[in-house]
Amino acid sequence: MSKFNIIVTCQRNREDVAIHELESIFFLLGDPDARFRKSHVRGLILGWTNLDIHRLHKELLELIRERPFDFRNTKRYIPIDKVVETDVEAIRDAALELAKSIPEEATYKISVEKRFSELSSRELIDAIAPNVDRKVSLENPDYILLIEIVGNKTGVSLIRPEEIISVDKVIFSD
């Protein structure tokens, strides 16, 4: 699956049971056609859903609170807007296209997660940040320009901080 719009983390070597869990969860959320597969990174699942990935966090929060025992194996849910080859120029172009949607008065930060890649986070940030004419806030940004490198594919997203769902934080904060 070179095309994905969600990354889900789980415990290493629990990917198969996590995929089964995800199929059940997305069925409950109204997408019985959602697809998931193990990536070549242990503990990382790539998925495709027809649901709106930028509204998914609200539905997931509600479901986690209603049915916490349905979330035994999945840990974090990360929405992805675009998937590109792991190449500085391709990542920069995708990130800059998404950054156009950051409102003028909003703050942002760039976050890079790398798995099986030699690309430098600093090189990526230096290629993107000077071209984004918005105020940076590393501590409390309104938006995150997220770069998720998974080997030769990279997911790029423009999200609000609350769109990344950590199951444990939801369960143990209520």
C-alpha positions in Angstrom: 0.0 0.0 0.0 1.9 3.0 -1.2 -1.2 5.1 -0.6 -2.2 5.7 3.0 -4.0 8.4 4.9 -3.5 7.2 8.4 -0.7 5.8 10.4 -1.5 3.8 13.5 1.1 2.7 16.1 0.9 -0.5 18.2 3.2 -2.6 20.3 5.9 -4.3 18.3 5.0 -7.8 17.1 1.3 -7.1 17.8 0.6 -5.7 14.3 -1.8 -8.6 13.3 -4.1 -8.3 16.3 -3.9 -4.5 16.0 -5.1 -4.7 12.3 -8.0 -6.9 13.4 -8.8 -4.3 16.1 -8.6 -1.5 13.5 -11.0 -3.3 11.2 -13.5 -3.6 14.0 -13.0 0.1 15.1 -13.4 1.4 11.6 -16.5 -0.7 11.0 -18.0 0.9 14.2 -17.0 4.3 12.8 -18.8 3.7 9.6 -16.1 2.6 7.2 -16.2 -1.1 6.7 -14.0 -0.7 3.6 -11.0 0.7 5.5 -7.8 -1.2 4.8 -4.7 -1.7 6.9 -1.4 -3.4 6.4 1.8 -3.8 8.4 4.6 -1.6 7.3 8.2 -2.8 7.3 8.6 -0.9 10.6 7.6 -3.0 13.6 4.8 -1.4 15.5 3.6 0.8 12.6 0.5 0.1 10.5 -0.5 2.0 7.4 -4.1 2.5 6.6 -6.6 3.9 4.1 -10.0 5.1 5.3 -12.8 6.8 3.4 -13.6 8.9 6.5 -12.5 12.5 6.8 -9.1 12.2 8.5 -9.4 15.7 9.9 -12.7 14.9 11.7 -11.7 11.4 12.6 -10.1 12.5 16.0 -13.5 13.6 17.3 -15.2 10.3 16.4 -12.2 8.3 17.8 -12.3 10.2 21.1 -16.0 9.5 21.5 -15.5 5.8 20.7 -12.5 5.4 23.0 -14.5 6.9 25.9 -17.5 4.8 25.2 -15.6 1.5 24.5 -12.1 1.7 26.0 -11.7 -2.1 25.9 -11.9 -2.1 22.1 -8.6 -0.2 22.1 -6.2 -2.8 23.6 -3.6 -2.9 20.9 -3.6 0.4 19.0 -1.7 3.3 20.6 -1.6 6.4 18.4 -3.7 7.5 15.3 -2.0 10.0 13.0 -3.8 11.5 10.0 -1.9 11.9 6.7 -2.8 14.4 3.9 -0.3 13.4 1.2 2.2 10.6 0.5 5.3 11.3 -1.5 8.6 9.7 -2.2 11.2 10.2 0.6 13.1 12.9 -1.2 13.8 16.4 0.2 12.3 18.2 -2.8 9.2 16.1 -2.9 8.6 16.5 0.9 9.3 20.2 0.7 6.8 20.7 -2.1 4.1 18.7 -0.4 4.7 20.6 2.9 4.7 24.0 1.3 1.4 23.2 -0.6 -0.2 22.2 2.7 1.3 25.2 4.6 -0.7 27.5 2.3 -3.8 26.6 4.4 -2.3 27.9 7.7 -4.3 31.1 8.5 -2.2 34.3 8.6 -2.6 34.8 12.4 -1.9 31.2 13.3 1.3 29.7 14.6 2.9 26.4 13.5 5.8 24.1 14.0 7.4 21.4 11.8 7.6 17.9 13.3 9.7 15.2 11.7 9.4 11.5 12.6 11.9 9.3 10.8 11.9 5.5 10.4 14.5 3.8 8.2 15.8 7.0 6.6 19.1 8.8 6.5 17.5 12.1 5.6 18.4 14.8 8.1 15.5 16.4 10.0 17.5 19.7 10.0 17.8 19.5 6.2 14.1 19.1 5.9 13.2 21.9 8.3 15.7 24.2 6.6 14.2 23.4 3.2 10.6 24.2 4.4 10.6 26.8 7.2 12.1 29.8 5.3 9.3 29.4 2.8 6.4 29.5 5.3 5.5 33.0 6.2 3.9 32.3 9.6 4.9 32.7 13.1 6.6 29.6 14.7 5.6 28.3 18.1 7.4 25.2 19.2 5.6 24.9 22.5 2.0 25.6 21.7 1.4 25.8 17.9 -2.0 26.2 16.3 -0.9 23.8 13.5 1.7 21.1 13.1 3.3 20.5 9.7 3.9 16.8 10.3 6.4 14.8 8.2 6.3 11.0 8.8 9.1 9.2 7.0 8.6 5.5 6.6 11.5 4.2 4.5 11.0 5.3 0.9 7.5 6.8 1.5 6.7 9.9 3.5 3.4 11.1 4.8 2.9 14.8 5.1 0.1 16.5 7.0 -1.1 19.8 8.2 -3.0 19.1 11.4 -4.1 20.7 14.7 -2.3 19.2 17.7 -5.5 17.5 18.9 -5.8 15.5 15.7 -3.1 13.0 16.8 -4.9 10.7 19.1 -3.0 8.9 21.9 -5.3 6.1 23.2 -3.6 5.9 26.6 -3.9 9.7 27.2 -7.6 9.6 26.4 -8.3 6.6 28.6 -6.2 7.6 31.6 -7.1 11.3 31.5 -10.8 10.8 31.9 
